[in-house]
Amino acid sequence: MTLNRGRVRWQCRRALLELDLVFARFLERHFDRLTDDQLAALDDLLVVEDHDLWAMVNGSQPVAKDSWKEMVELLRER
């Protein structure tokens, strides 16, 4: 199954301002170069509730799944 990049990009819009800013930078820097596997990992990660996702991105909570670690690292890039 091929994921719809436009749908995944839209799901990167978050209600939590901090995450929205992180995702804006991520989309600009990385999104267009993601492989299908990376896109699938991102799609899976995007189902996480904002506060839990923010905790993983800011390092106050461990990344819950190994398949998300690469995406979280890209989101953490400054």
Order of alpha helices (4+ residues) and beta strands (2+ residues): alpha-alpha-alpha-alpha-alpha
